[in-house]
Amino acid sequence: MRDSLLIKAAFSEETERPPVWMMRQAGRFMKEYWDIKNKYSFLEMCKTPELAADVTMLPVDLLGIDAAILFSDILVTGEAMGGDLSFNQGIGPKFANPVRTKADVDNLRTDVGDRLQYVADAIEVIQQRLNGRIPLIGFAGAPFTVMSYLVEGGSSKDFKLTKLMLHNEPELAHLLLSKIATVTADYLNLQIAAGVNAVQIFDSWAQALAWDDYKEFSHRYITEIISKLNRKDIPVISFCKGSSVFAPLMAEAKPDVISIDWNVDLLDMKKRLPAGIAVQGNLDPHILYADKKVIKERIYRLFDRMKGEKGFIFNLGHGIMPDIPFDNVKYAVDIIKEYRN
């Protein structure tokens, strides 16, 4: 995989065109995803290696993207640590036993590799099916994001309980984050040992944090995780909502790639980052609702802006929305693959 478009771009090497993959590329915008989802629960899909492989392979076979990403969820680490996790249609993830006291934090396990073995098993099946065609990306949720779900008990609009813990009980927050960081580093190394070719860390709710809080309660732990990874020939991608603000700080954690949202000019941001750090992004996913001529114009505008730059992976600024037309996503991938630097 070292000579694949994705790995070369991630290591800031020259490629004939930007590689393309998209966050949530195996998901609800695909009829074929629903053919599987209507038969099984979300967690069954994640925990059954053959099913996880089936879903992972959908965009490989139907879209022709340049990298697969493991089908799983960022909250499997929280569940493995002792969270009572469920997913309900229209509600999203829920932890029935929120983590809010010192006793709650003390009860969380950190030696959880056995509870996540199903992920390693899925990676093995997926790699058998990929058979060396394209790289497989593994991933994990960043400690702050996983913490927010554990503390809130699910999704939140204001992260009030999480922020109260950060501000009123910072020592407890750090104890919880430290435990999650330990599990996350071990979990990503488990994925690397199982055969993934790259890893991405998702800090989906980082934009909820003020600069100082991001530095203390998120960046610190992502830095710790990255420092512990067995990353020889395995590029590390760092993603957060809010990367247009936080990217220069994110670079200090020494990822190979920073995934950038759509609120900033990508070339300007790349020039602000240290040499050798690649960028991933940064099309507004809402563009994929538009007419095909608009999709092409916006993608080529981005590509023309980045022309001649080493270290550029095409992606969206965030994930594909469930009601984006499949044909539009396929069209976007097709015209990207026609482009030449």
Solvent accessible surface area in square Angstrom, and as a share of the most:
residue,aa,sasa,rsa
1,M,77,0.34
2,R,93,0.34
3,D,124,0.64
4,S,21,0.14
5,L,31,0.15
6,L,1,0.00
7,I,2,0.01
8,K,55,0.23
9,A,1,0.01
10,A,0,0.00
11,F,53,0.22
12,S,25,0.16
13,E,60,0.27
14,E,121,0.54
15,T,17,0.10
16,E,101,0.45
17,R,18,0.06
18,P,6,0.04
19,P,0,0.00
20,V,0,0.00
21,W,0,0.00
22,M,1,0.00
23,M,4,0.02
24,R,122,0.44
25,Q,0,0.00
26,A,14,0.11
27,G,8,0.08
28,R,112,0.41
29,F,16,0.06
30,M,1,0.00
31,K,144,0.61
32,E,62,0.28
33,Y,9,0.04
34,W,73,0.26
35,D,63,0.32
36,I,27,0.14
37,K,39,0.17
38,N,115,0.59
39,K,152,0.65
40,Y,83,0.31
41,S,55,0.35
42,F,35,0.15
43,L,30,0.15
44,E,88,0.39
45,M,0,0.00
46,C,2,0.01
47,K,75,0.32
48,T,53,0.31
49,P,32,0.20
50,E,94,0.42
51,L,21,0.10
52,A,0,0.00
53,A,0,0.00
54,D,48,0.25
55,V,0,0.00
56,T,0,0.00
57,M,12,0.05
58,L,24,0.12
59,P,0,0.00
60,V,13,0.07
61,D,92,0.48
62,L,57,0.28
63,L,3,0.01
64,G,26,0.25
65,I,6,0.03
66,D,15,0.08
67,A,0,0.00
68,A,0,0.00
69,I,18,0.09
70,L,5,0.02
71,F,19,0.08
72,S,13,0.09
73,D,27,0.14
74,I,28,0.14
75,L,1,0.01
76,V,0,0.00
77,T,0,0.00
78,G,0,0.00
79,E,35,0.16
80,A,5,0.04
81,M,1,0.00
82,G,34,0.33
83,G,6,0.06
84,D,83,0.43
85,L,12,0.06
86,S,47,0.30
87,F,55,0.23
88,N,66,0.34
89,Q,136,0.60
90,G,83,0.80
91,I,104,0.53
92,G,23,0.22
93,P,22,0.14
94,K,84,0.36
95,F,6,0.02
96,A,79,0.62
97,N,68,0.35
98,P,40,0.25
99,V,6,0.03
100,R,103,0.37
101,T,70,0.41
102,K,116,0.49
103,A,63,0.49
104,D,44,0.23
105,V,0,0.00
106,D,75,0.39
107,N,117,0.60
108,L,13,0.06
109,R,91,0.33
110,T,46,0.27
111,D,115,0.60
112,V,6,0.04
113,G,34,0.33
114,D,105,0.54
115,R,98,0.36
116,L,3,0.01
117,Q,87,0.39
118,Y,33,0.12
119,V,2,0.01
120,A,12,0.09
121,D,54,0.28
122,A,1,0.01
123,I,0,0.00
124,E,99,0.44
125,V,25,0.14
126,I,0,0.00
127,Q,44,0.20
128,Q,125,0.55
129,R,83,0.30
130,L,0,0.00
131,N,126,0.65
132,G,50,0.48
133,R,135,0.49
134,I,26,0.13
135,P,1,0.00
136,L,0,0.00
137,I,0,0.00
138,G,0,0.00
139,F,16,0.07
140,A,1,0.00
141,G,0,0.00
142,A,0,0.00
143,P,1,0.00
144,F,0,0.00
145,T,0,0.00
146,V,0,0.00
147,M,0,0.00
148,S,2,0.01
149,Y,18,0.07
150,L,0,0.00
151,V,1,0.01
152,E,31,0.14
153,G,8,0.07
154,G,3,0.03
155,S,65,0.42
156,S,25,0.16
157,K,207,0.88
158,D,92,0.48
159,F,10,0.04
160,K,128,0.54
161,L,69,0.34
162,T,0,0.00
163,K,59,0.25
164,L,80,0.40
165,M,8,0.04
166,L,3,0.01
167,H,103,0.46
168,N,109,0.56
169,E,84,0.38
170,P,52,0.33
171,E,151,0.68
172,L,14,0.07
173,A,0,0.00
174,H,31,0.14
175,L,62,0.31
176,L,0,0.00
177,L,0,0.00
178,S,46,0.30
179,K,38,0.16
180,I,0,0.00
181,A,0,0.00
182,T,48,0.28
183,V,1,0.00
184,T,0,0.00
185,A,1,0.01
186,D,83,0.43
187,Y,7,0.03
188,L,0,0.00
189,N,28,0.14
190,L,35,0.18
191,Q,0,0.00
192,I,24,0.12
193,A,91,0.71
194,A,30,0.23
195,G,27,0.26
196,V,3,0.02
197,N,26,0.13
198,A,0,0.00
199,V,0,0.00
200,Q,0,0.00
201,I,0,0.00
202,F,27,0.11
203,D,0,0.00
204,S,15,0.09
205,W,51,0.18
206,A,0,0.00
207,Q,87,0.39
208,A,22,0.17
209,L,10,0.05
210,A,63,0.49
211,W,112,0.39
212,D,105,0.54
213,D,28,0.14
214,Y,1,0.00
215,K,101,0.43
216,E,72,0.32
217,F,5,0.02
218,S,1,0.00
219,H,18,0.08
220,R,123,0.45
221,Y,4,0.02
222,I,6,0.03
223,T,47,0.27
224,E,49,0.22
225,I,0,0.00
226,I,2,0.01
227,S,88,0.57
228,K,95,0.40
229,L,13,0.07
230,N,96,0.49
231,R,71,0.26
232,K,172,0.73
233,D,76,0.40
234,I,21,0.11
235,P,0,0.00
236,V,0,0.00
237,I,0,0.00
238,S,3,0.02
239,F,1,0.01
240,C,1,0.01
241,K,51,0.22
242,G,15,0.14
243,S,0,0.00
244,S,19,0.12
245,V,91,0.52
246,F,9,0.04
247,A,0,0.00
248,P,43,0.27
249,L,7,0.04
250,M,4,0.02
251,A,5,0.04
252,E,107,0.48
253,A,5,0.04
254,K,143,0.61
255,P,5,0.03
256,D,26,0.13
257,V,0,0.00
258,I,0,0.00
259,S,0,0.00
260,I,0,0.00
261,D,10,0.05
262,W,94,0.33
263,N,109,0.56
264,V,36,0.21
265,D,55,0.28
266,L,3,0.02
267,L,20,0.10
268,D,68,0.35
269,M,0,0.00
270,K,28,0.12
271,K,138,0.58
272,R,141,0.52
273,L,13,0.06
274,P,75,0.47
275,A,109,0.84
276,G,52,0.50
277,I,15,0.08
278,A,0,0.00
279,V,0,0.00
280,Q,0,0.00
281,G,0,0.00
282,N,12,0.06
283,L,13,0.06
284,D,37,0.19
285,P,1,0.01
286,H,100,0.45
287,I,20,0.10
288,L,0,0.00
289,Y,88,0.33
290,A,32,0.25
291,D,94,0.49
292,K,91,0.39
293,K,158,0.67
294,V,53,0.30
295,I,0,0.00
296,K,83,0.35
297,E,80,0.36
298,R,90,0.33
299,I,0,0.00
300,Y,52,0.20
301,R,133,0.49
302,L,20,0.10
303,F,2,0.01
304,D,86,0.45
305,R,106,0.39
306,M,5,0.02
307,K,111,0.47
308,G,70,0.67
309,E,53,0.24
310,K,105,0.45
311,G,2,0.02
312,F,11,0.04
313,I,0,0.00
314,F,0,0.00
315,N,0,0.00
316,L,0,0.00
317,G,2,0.02
318,H,30,0.14
319,G,1,0.01
320,I,4,0.02
321,M,37,0.17
322,P,54,0.34
323,D,102,0.53
324,I,2,0.01
325,P,61,0.38
326,F,58,0.24
327,D,91,0.47
328,N,16,0.08
329,V,0,0.00
330,K,67,0.29
331,Y,54,0.21
332,A,0,0.00
333,V,0,0.00
334,D,52,0.27
335,I,7,0.04
336,I,0,0.00
337,K,72,0.31
338,E,120,0.54
339,Y,16,0.06
340,R,136,0.50
341,N,78,0.40
